[in-house]
Amino acid sequence: MGVSSDYLKITGLNKYFEKDGERFQVLKDINLSVREGEFICIVGASGCGKSTLLRAIAGLDTEHEGEVVVDGKRVTKPEKTRGMVFQEHRLFPWLNVEDNISYVLNEGSKEEKKKKVEKHIELVGLKGFEKAYPKQLSGGMAQRAGIARALVNQPEILLLDEPFGALDAFTKIQMQQEVKRIHHTEGKTMILVTHDIDEAVYLADRIVIMSSRPGTIKRVVNVELAEPRNRNNEEFLAIRKLIFNEFFAEQQIDLDYVI
């Protein structure tokens, strides 16, 4: 992991939308620095602007105040240096796994592309399913293919927008383990948006807690847990409770009962 704290730097980010002639603010004064190789999770209630923030980092949305800078370069458009995985796998149904992954490769010879695809199919655990079509894959397998497609261009940053939200509980845990393994193997900077607090504590080096309307950064929590992480140990549960407290303390909910 790099020592610089501003490999990715977001400064003074404000985002507005217009609806029915009325202007309202979605993100307010977002300031965040991310180290190279760091795993950041962004948590918050629906509508707090988590996905909007991720789209700004990706360069999919540049109509905002402030700036997003990656490795000293301002983000003004999407680039292959930033890969993105969505909640839906977004695979082309008429292409098999290897063709879906190779579709995004624009550079290199046919043999070079083939080697890259093979490497990433193996990386996400889909060896043997190269010729399978999306309809023949489980939800988890389709998301693995989506992750491989996002990684095959060797992006510097991998952005994940609730990629496991539609999966069942058991598959979700498996995919969390896979993403953690890939992070350790590849050393990529990863930023994941999630509603799942357990998922954030399991995966993140730091957790960014957002409040809503407009979305602001309420708190950033360091997660300093030994690997492999145990979801049932006291340290894990203490961080989990701290984050729950940020959301529910003002509502006078008995957290000991809830969690």
C-alpha positions in Angstrom: 0.0 0.0 0.0 1.3 3.4 -0.9 2.2 5.9 1.7 0.6 8.9 0.1 -2.8 9.8 1.5 -4.0 11.6 -1.5 -3.7 9.2 -4.4 -7.4 9.8 -4.8 -8.4 13.2 -3.6 -11.9 14.7 -3.5 -12.1 18.3 -2.7 -15.2 20.5 -2.1 -17.5 18.3 -4.0 -21.1 19.6 -4.3 -23.7 18.1 -6.5 -27.2 19.4 -7.4 -30.1 18.0 -9.3 -33.1 19.7 -10.8 -36.6 18.3 -10.6 -39.8 20.0 -11.7 -37.9 23.3 -12.0 -36.6 23.0 -8.4 -32.9 22.7 -7.6 -31.9 20.5 -4.7 -28.5 19.5 -3.3 -27.5 15.8 -3.3 -23.9 16.0 -2.1 -22.5 18.8 0.2 -18.8 19.6 0.9 -17.4 16.2 0.2 -13.7 16.0 1.1 -11.9 12.7 1.1 -8.4 11.4 0.5 -7.7 7.7 -0.3 -4.3 6.0 -0.2 -3.1 3.8 -3.1 -4.1 0.2 -2.5 -6.6 1.1 0.2 -10.1 -0.5 0.5 -12.8 2.1 1.3 -16.4 1.3 2.0 -19.1 4.0 1.8 -22.2 3.4 3.9 -25.3 5.4 4.4 -29.1 5.3 4.0 -30.8 5.2 0.6 -30.7 8.6 -1.1 -27.7 9.9 0.7 -25.7 10.2 -2.5 -23.3 7.2 -2.2 -23.8 6.1 -5.8 -23.6 9.7 -7.1 -20.3 10.1 -5.4 -19.0 6.8 -7.0 -20.1 8.0 -10.4 -18.2 11.3 -9.9 -15.0 9.3 -9.1 -15.6 7.1 -12.1 -16.0 10.2 -14.3 -19.5 9.2 -15.3 -20.9 12.4 -13.8 -18.7 15.5 -14.1 -21.5 18.1 -13.6 -20.5 19.1 -10.1 -18.7 21.7 -8.1 -15.3 20.8 -6.6 -12.9 18.3 -8.1 -11.9 14.7 -8.1 -8.2 14.0 -8.7 -6.5 10.6 -9.2 -2.7 10.4 -9.1 -2.5 14.1 -9.7 -4.8 14.2 -12.7 -8.3 15.7 -12.5 -11.2 13.4 -13.4 -13.1 14.9 -16.4 -14.4 11.7 -18.1 -14.5 7.9 -17.8 -11.2 6.2 -18.3 -10.0 2.6 -18.3 -7.9 3.5 -15.2 -11.1 3.3 -13.2 -13.2 0.1 -13.5 -16.8 -0.1 -12.3 -19.0 -3.0 -11.1 -22.7 -2.4 -10.7 -25.4 -4.1 -8.7 -26.5 -5.8 -11.9 -23.8 -7.7 -13.7 -24.6 -6.0 -17.1 -23.2 -8.8 -19.1 -24.3 -9.0 -22.8 -26.7 -12.0 -22.9 -25.6 -12.9 -26.5 -21.9 -13.3 -25.5 -20.3 -16.0 -23.5 -18.1 -15.3 -20.4 -14.8 -15.0 -22.2 -16.3 -12.8 -25.0 -18.0 -10.6 -22.4 -14.7 -10.0 -20.7 -12.7 -9.5 -23.9 -15.3 -7.1 -25.3 -13.8 -4.2 -23.3 -10.2 -4.9 -24.5 -9.2 -2.4 -27.3 -5.4 -2.8 -27.2 -3.0 -5.7 -27.8 -2.8 -8.6 -30.2 -5.4 -11.4 -30.3 -3.0 -13.6 -28.3 -2.3 -10.9 -25.7 -6.0 -10.4 -25.2 -6.6 -14.1 -24.9 -4.0 -14.3 -22.1 -5.5 -11.4 -20.2 -8.9 -12.9 -20.4 -7.7 -16.3 -19.3 -5.8 -14.7 -16.3 -8.9 -12.9 -15.1 -11.3 -15.8 -15.6 -9.0 -17.8 -13.3 -8.6 -14.8 -10.9 -12.4 -14.7 -10.2 -12.8 -18.5 -10.1 -14.6 -19.1 -13.4 -12.2 -21.4 -15.0 -14.2 -24.0 -16.9 -17.1 -21.6 -17.6 -15.4 -19.7 -20.4 -18.1 -20.7 -22.9 -21.1 -20.3 -20.6 -23.7 -17.6 -21.4 -25.1 -15.3 -18.7 -28.4 -17.2 -18.5 -26.4 -20.3 -17.6 -24.7 -18.6 -14.7 -25.8 -18.1 -11.1 -26.1 -14.6 -9.8 -22.7 -14.9 -8.0 -21.0 -16.4 -11.0 -22.4 -13.5 -13.2 -21.0 -11.0 -10.8 -17.6 -12.7 -10.9 -17.7 -12.3 -14.6 -18.6 -8.6 -14.2 -15.7 -8.2 -11.8 -13.3 -9.9 -14.3 -14.5 -7.5 -17.0 -13.9 -4.5 -14.8 -10.4 -5.7 -13.9 -9.2 -7.0 -17.3 -8.1 -3.5 -18.5 -5.9 -3.3 -15.3 -7.6 -0.3 -13.8 -5.9 1.6 -11.0 -9.1 1.9 -9.0 -12.0 -0.6 -8.9 -15.4 1.0 -8.0 -18.1 -1.3 -6.7 -21.7 0.0 -6.5 -23.6 -2.4 -4.2 -22.5 -5.4 -6.3 -23.8 -8.0 -3.9 -27.1 -6.4 -3.0 -29.3 -8.8 -5.1 -27.5 -12.0 -4.0 -28.7 -14.4 -1.3 -27.0 -14.3 2.1 -24.7 -17.3 1.5 -23.6 -16.2 -2.0 -23.0 -12.7 -0.7 -20.6 -14.0 1.9 -18.7 -16.0 -0.7 -18.4 -13.0 -3.0 -17.2 -10.8 -0.1 -14.4 -13.4 0.5 -13.6 -13.4 -3.2 -13.3 -9.6 -3.4 -11.1 -9.6 -0.3 -8.9 -12.3 -1.9 -8.7 -10.3 -5.2 -7.8 -7.1 -3.3 -5.0 -8.9 -1.5 -3.8 -10.5 -4.8 -4.0 -7.5 -7.0 -3.4 -4.7 -4.6 -5.9 -2.4 -6.3 -7.4 0.6 -4.7 -11.1 -0.4 -4.2 -14.1 1.7 -3.2 -17.3 -0.1 -2.4 -20.8 1.4 -1.8 -23.0 -0.8 0.4 -26.0 -0.7 2.8 -24.5 -3.8 4.6 -22.6 -2.7 7.7 -21.2 -6.2 8.3 -19.9 -6.2 4.7 -18.2 -2.9 5.3 -16.5 -4.0 8.5 -15.4 -7.3 6.9 -13.9 -5.7 3.8 -12.7 -2.1 4.5 -9.5 -0.5 5.7 -11.7 2.6 6.4 -15.5 3.1 6.4 -17.0 6.4 5.3 -20.3 7.1 7.0 -22.6 9.4 5.1 -25.6 11.3 6.3 -28.3 12.3 3.9 -30.3 15.2 2.5 -27.9 16.5 1.4 -25.2 13.8 1.6 -22.3 14.7 3.7 -19.4 12.7 5.3 -20.5 12.3 8.9 -17.5 10.2 10.1 -14.6 8.1 8.8 -13.9 5.0 10.8 -10.6 3.1 10.7 -10.9 -0.6 10.7 -7.8 -2.1 12.2 -8.6 -5.8 12.5 -6.4 -8.9 12.2 -6.7 -11.0 9.0 -8.5 -13.2 8.3 -11.3 -11.2 9.9 -13.7 -13.0 12.3 -17.2 -11.6 12.1 -17.9 -12.8 15.7 -15.0 -11.5 17.6 -15.3 -8.6 20.1 -13.3 -6.1 18.0 -15.4 -6.7 14.9 -18.7 -6.4 16.8 -17.5 -3.2 18.5 -16.9 -1.5 15.2 -20.2 -2.8 13.9 -22.0 -1.3 16.9 -20.1 2.0 16.6 -21.4 2.4 13.0 -25.0 1.3 14.0 -24.8 3.9 16.7 -24.0 6.7 14.2 -27.3 5.9 12.4 -29.7 5.0 15.3 -28.5 6.7 18.5 -30.6 9.8 17.9 -33.7 7.6 17.4 -33.4 6.2 20.9 -33.3 2.6 19.6 -32.0 -0.1 22.0 -28.9 -1.1 20.0 -28.1 -4.0 22.3 -31.5 -5.5 21.2 -31.1 -4.6 17.5 -27.6 -5.9 17.0 
